[in-house]
Amino acid sequence: MAFPKTEQQWAERAARFLKAELKRADVTYDELADRLKQYGFEETRASVANKLARATMSAHFLLASLAAIQVRNIRLEDL
């Protein structure tokens, strides 16, 4: 799979990746919002849903989300 060529494509790919990881971990947006509190984030189900729908999440949100659902390894090829 080729890497994205634009910033928007990278953002969309990252959002799809996080959605897939949430599904794989069987974690809802509500659960993710709750889990992110331990990392200092004040998120709601709606704010999580909006970030993923618009592909507007920050790198630190992505990393904290992956930590919250206990993803231990990621490969760029998986994005």
C-alpha positions in Angstrom: 0.0 0.0 0.0 1.4 3.4 -1.0 1.8 6.2 1.6 -0.6 9.1 1.3 0.5 12.1 -0.7 -1.4 14.9 1.1 -1.9 16.0 4.6 -5.6 15.3 4.3 -5.0 11.8 3.1 -2.7 11.2 6.1 -5.4 12.5 8.5 -8.1 10.3 6.9 -5.8 7.2 7.0 -5.0 7.9 10.7 -8.7 8.3 11.6 -9.6 5.0 9.8 -6.7 3.3 11.6 -7.9 4.4 15.0 -11.5 3.4 14.2 -10.3 0.0 13.2 -8.3 -0.4 16.4 -11.3 0.7 18.5 -13.4 -1.9 16.8 -10.7 -4.6 17.2 -10.5 -3.8 20.9 -14.3 -3.6 21.2 -14.1 -0.1 22.7 -16.9 2.4 22.1 -16.4 6.2 21.8 -17.9 6.5 25.3 -15.4 4.1 26.7 -12.5 5.8 24.9 -13.5 9.2 26.3 -13.5 7.7 29.8 -10.2 5.9 29.4 -8.6 9.1 28.1 -9.3 10.8 31.4 -6.3 8.9 32.9 -4.1 10.7 30.4 -5.5 14.1 31.2 -7.9 14.4 28.3 -11.4 15.8 28.8 -13.3 14.2 25.9 -16.9 13.2 25.4 -18.4 10.6 23.1 -19.4 13.5 20.8 -15.9 15.0 20.7 -14.3 11.7 19.9 -16.8 11.0 17.2 -16.3 14.5 15.7 -12.5 14.1 15.6 -12.8 10.8 13.9 -15.5 11.8 11.4 -13.6 14.9 10.4 -10.2 13.4 10.6 -9.1 16.3 12.7 -7.3 14.6 15.7 -3.9 15.7 16.9 -1.0 13.4 17.1 -1.1 13.4 20.9 -4.8 12.4 20.8 -4.0 9.5 18.5 -1.1 8.3 20.7 -3.1 8.6 23.9 -6.0 6.8 22.3 -3.8 3.9 21.2 -2.3 3.8 24.7 -5.8 3.8 26.2 -6.9 0.8 24.2 -3.5 -0.9 24.8 -2.2 -1.0 21.3 1.5 -1.8 21.8 2.8 -1.8 18.3 2.0 0.0 15.1 3.6 -0.1 11.7 3.4 2.6 9.1 2.3 -0.1 6.7 -0.8 -0.7 8.9 -2.0 2.9 8.5 
